[in-house]
Amino acid sequence: MTRFKCGGLGLGLSWANIIGDAFSLFYAFNLWAKAITGEKIYAPTTPSIGERRFQSPNPTVKDPVSIKRVEPVGDLWVTPNDKKLANYCFNLSVADQISPHFPAKGDDSIPVFEILAGIIWKCIAKVRAEPKPVTVTIIKKDPNDLKLNAIRNSQVISSVSVDFPVAEATVEELVKAMVEAKDERSGIEEIGESCDGNLDFVVYGAKLTFLDLSGEDLYEAKVMGKSPVSIYCNVEGIGEEGLVVVYAAAKSEERVVTVTLPEEEMERVKLEFKKCGLIAA
């Protein structure tokens, strides 16, 4: 915890768990904030190891493509990369900058995160000029978890592979591919158990990764009776394929996007963002 002279508060958490997730982090932080103010909180009972396993929808679990084995990091907890990474953060309006890329059909709700991920994926693909097929990782909250008696590990790690040029695809095609993403938690858990903690892996940035935190109430926690005015989220120690984090802004009609990419790509990707209207020209 770092307190700044301006009144800001910085919170950081490190964990050495291949399947640790940000959703559990925010859940724990909100409980902590309530506990320090004396509010009564619910503390779920830790389930046994047998109850914690994810059930694979397939009888044979293939090696997950969403993780990457790296050289031992020891006590550093940071993945060594050959490329220097840079961060860029911006706000955008759902109505003005996202919805026009994917008009609603009938009463169907607009999948904001998937549309935004599709737009950004196209922008990065144009810069990288990658040959097909291309695989990315999608991390979202498990809609069946976070019940009162649920396991606290609550994210879905999925891989999305396409066999067409992403730079030339429509946003609708990419959204469809993301909806059909394959859940890889079972394979990741099996690898984590089989190596007995003796090997190091990364999930975030092993492939280009999109993390959806837009459903999290980041402004729920109060410190000294006050809610945050603004929040910035970022993940350190990721792989060099990059990470895109999407989360709620202080205004409900806006989203905040934090992009982490190799430094050599960032300025060109920002130019693509300007061309498609994500950021001001």
C-alpha positions in Angstrom: 0.0 0.0 0.0 1.4 3.4 -1.0 -0.2 6.7 0.2 0.6 9.7 -2.1 0.8 13.3 -0.9 -2.1 14.2 -3.3 -4.4 11.9 -1.3 -4.2 9.0 -3.7 -3.8 5.4 -2.6 -1.9 2.7 -4.5 -2.5 -1.0 -3.8 -0.5 -3.8 -5.3 -0.8 -7.6 -4.9 1.5 -10.3 -6.1 0.7 -14.0 -6.3 2.5 -17.0 -7.6 -0.4 -19.1 -8.8 -0.8 -20.0 -12.5 -4.6 -19.7 -12.3 -4.9 -16.8 -9.8 -7.4 -14.3 -10.9 -8.2 -10.6 -10.7 -11.9 -11.2 -9.9 -11.0 -12.9 -6.6 -8.6 -10.0 -5.9 -11.4 -7.4 -6.2 -13.7 -9.6 -4.2 -11.1 -9.9 -1.4 -10.3 -6.2 -1.5 -13.9 -5.1 -1.2 -14.3 -7.5 1.8 -11.2 -6.1 3.4 -12.5 -2.5 2.9 -15.7 -3.5 4.7 -13.9 -5.3 7.5 -11.7 -2.4 8.4 -14.7 -0.2 8.8 -16.3 -2.7 11.2 -19.0 -4.0 8.8 -20.0 -7.6 9.2 -18.8 -9.7 6.2 -19.5 -13.2 5.0 -16.4 -15.5 5.0 -17.0 -18.6 2.9 -15.6 -21.9 4.0 -12.6 -23.1 2.0 -13.6 -26.1 -0.1 -11.6 -29.3 -0.1 -9.1 -29.9 -3.0 -11.5 -32.4 -4.6 -14.3 -29.8 -4.8 -12.0 -27.2 -6.4 -11.3 -29.0 -9.7 -12.8 -27.6 -12.8 -14.7 -30.2 -14.8 -13.6 -30.5 -18.4 -16.4 -30.5 -21.0 -14.2 -32.9 -23.1 -13.0 -36.4 -22.0 -9.4 -35.6 -23.1 -7.9 -32.3 -22.1 -5.4 -30.9 -24.6 -2.4 -28.8 -23.7 -3.7 -25.3 -23.2 -2.5 -22.7 -25.8 -3.2 -19.8 -23.5 -0.1 -20.4 -21.3 3.6 -20.3 -21.9 6.4 -21.9 -20.0 9.2 -19.4 -19.1 12.6 -19.6 -17.6 12.6 -19.9 -13.8 12.0 -16.4 -12.3 13.0 -17.3 -8.7 11.9 -14.7 -6.2 11.5 -12.0 -8.8 8.0 -13.0 -9.9 8.5 -11.1 -13.1 8.7 -12.7 -16.5 11.9 -12.0 -18.4 11.1 -10.5 -21.9 13.2 -9.8 -24.9 11.1 -6.7 -25.6 10.5 -3.7 -23.5 6.8 -3.2 -22.8 4.9 0.1 -22.7 1.5 1.1 -21.2 -1.2 3.3 -22.7 -4.6 4.1 -20.9 -7.6 5.9 -22.3 -11.3 6.4 -21.7 -14.1 5.9 -24.2 -17.8 6.2 -24.5 -19.9 3.1 -25.2 -22.5 5.0 -27.2 -20.2 7.2 -29.3 -17.1 5.0 -29.8 -18.2 1.4 -29.4 -21.8 1.0 -30.5 -21.3 2.4 -34.0 -19.0 -0.6 -34.8 -21.7 -3.2 -34.0 -25.3 -1.9 -34.4 -27.8 -3.7 -32.1 -30.1 -6.1 -33.9 -33.6 -6.2 -32.5 -33.6 -6.5 -28.7 -30.2 -8.1 -28.6 -27.8 -6.4 -26.2 -24.6 -5.1 -27.5 -21.6 -7.2 -26.3 -19.5 -4.2 -25.3 -16.4 -6.0 -24.2 -16.3 -8.3 -27.2 -16.8 -5.4 -29.7 -14.0 -3.4 -28.0 -11.7 -6.4 -28.0 -12.5 -7.1 -31.7 -11.7 -3.5 -32.6 -8.4 -3.5 -30.7 -7.5 -6.9 -32.0 -7.9 -5.6 -35.6 -5.7 -2.6 -34.8 -2.9 -4.7 -33.4 -3.2 -7.2 -36.2 -2.7 -4.4 -38.8 0.5 -3.4 -37.0 1.9 -6.9 -36.6 0.8 -8.2 -40.0 0.6 -11.7 -38.5 0.1 -14.7 -40.7 -2.9 -16.9 -40.0 -3.9 -18.7 -37.9 -3.9 -16.3 -34.9 -4.8 -17.2 -31.3 -5.6 -14.8 -28.5 -6.7 -15.4 -24.9 -9.9 -14.1 -23.3 -10.3 -13.8 -19.6 -13.7 -13.1 -18.1 -15.7 -13.6 -14.9 -17.3 -17.1 -14.6 -21.0 -16.3 -14.6 -21.7 -19.5 -12.5 -19.3 -18.5 -9.7 -19.1 -15.9 -7.0 -22.2 -17.2 -5.3 -22.2 -17.1 -1.4 -20.8 -20.7 -1.1 -18.8 -20.7 -4.3 -15.1 -21.3 -4.9 -13.4 -18.0 -4.9 -11.4 -18.7 -8.1 -13.9 -17.2 -10.5 -12.4 -16.5 -13.9 -12.7 -18.3 -17.2 -9.5 -18.5 -19.3 -10.4 -19.2 -22.9 -8.5 -19.4 -26.2 -9.8 -18.0 -29.5 -8.2 -19.2 -32.7 -9.1 -17.9 -36.2 -7.9 -19.1 -39.6 -8.6 -15.8 -41.4 -6.6 -12.5 -41.5 -7.7 -10.6 -38.5 -6.7 -7.2 -40.0 -9.2 -7.8 -42.8 -12.0 -9.3 -40.7 -15.2 -7.5 -39.6 -15.8 -6.8 -36.0 -18.8 -9.0 -36.2 -16.7 -12.0 -37.3 -14.3 -11.5 -34.4 -17.1 -11.1 -31.9 -18.6 -14.4 -33.1 -15.2 -16.1 -32.7 -14.9 -14.8 -29.1 -18.3 -16.1 -28.2 -17.2 -19.5 -29.3 -14.0 -19.4 -27.2 -12.7 -22.7 -25.6 -12.4 -22.8 -21.8 -8.9 -24.0 -20.9 -9.0 -24.0 -17.1 -9.0 -27.8 -16.8 -5.8 -28.1 -18.9 -4.1 -25.2 -17.0 -5.0 -26.8 -13.6 -3.7 -30.2 -14.7 -0.3 -28.7 -15.8 -0.1 -26.7 -12.6 -0.6 -29.9 -10.5 1.6 -32.1 -12.6 4.7 -29.9 -12.3 4.2 -29.6 -8.5 5.0 -25.9 -8.6 8.6 -26.5 -10.0 8.0 -24.8 -13.3 7.1 -21.2 -14.2 4.4 -20.2 -16.6 2.6 -17.1 -17.7 -1.0 -16.7 -18.8 -1.3 -12.9 -19.2 0.6 -12.0 -22.3 1.6 -15.5 -23.3 -0.8 -14.8 -26.2 -2.3 -11.4 -26.8 -4.7 -11.3 -23.8 -8.0 -9.5 -23.3 -9.1 -9.2 -19.7 -12.8 -8.1 -19.0 -13.2 -6.4 -15.7 -16.1 -4.2 -16.9 -18.6 -6.1 -14.7 -16.6 -5.5 -11.5 -17.7 -2.7 -9.2 -14.4 -1.1 -8.6 -15.9 1.8 -6.9 -17.7 -0.2 -4.2 -15.0 -0.1 -1.6 -14.8 3.0 0.6 -11.8 4.2 2.6 -12.5 6.7 5.4 -16.1 6.9 4.1 -15.2 7.9 0.6 -15.4 6.0 -2.7 -12.6 6.4 -5.3 -12.8 9.3 -7.7 -11.0 7.4 -10.4 -9.3 4.1 -10.7 -6.4 2.8 -12.9 -5.8 -0.9 -13.3 -2.7 -2.5 -14.8 -0.9 -5.9 -14.7 2.9 -6.2 -14.4 5.1 -9.2 -15.2 3.2 -10.3 -18.3 4.4 -12.0 -21.5 5.5 -9.9 -24.5 2.4 -10.7 -26.7 0.6 -8.0 -24.7 -2.5 -7.4 -22.6 -5.6 -5.3 -22.9 -7.6 -4.6 -19.7 -11.2 -3.2 -20.0 -12.9 -1.9 -16.8 -15.7 0.5 -15.7 -15.0 4.2 -15.5 -16.5 6.5 -12.8 -19.2 7.3 -15.3 -21.4 4.3 -16.1 -21.6 5.0 -19.8 -17.8 4.9 -20.2 -15.1 2.3 -20.2 -11.4 2.6 -19.4 -8.9 0.6 -21.4 -5.3 -0.1 -20.4 -3.1 -1.5 -23.2 0.3 -3.1 -22.6 2.3 -3.9 -25.7 5.9 -4.0 -26.9 7.2 -0.5 -27.0 8.1 -0.7 -30.7 4.4 -1.4 -31.5 2.7 1.1 -29.3 2.8 4.3 -31.3 1.7 2.5 -34.5 -1.2 0.9 -32.6 -2.3 4.2 -31.3 -2.4 5.6 -34.8 -4.7 2.7 -35.7 -6.9 3.6 -32.7 -7.2 7.1 -34.1 -8.2 5.9 -37.5 -11.1 3.8 -36.1 -12.2 6.5 -33.7 -11.2 4.9 -30.4 -9.1 7.9 -29.4 -9.1 11.5 -30.6 -7.1 12.2 -33.7 
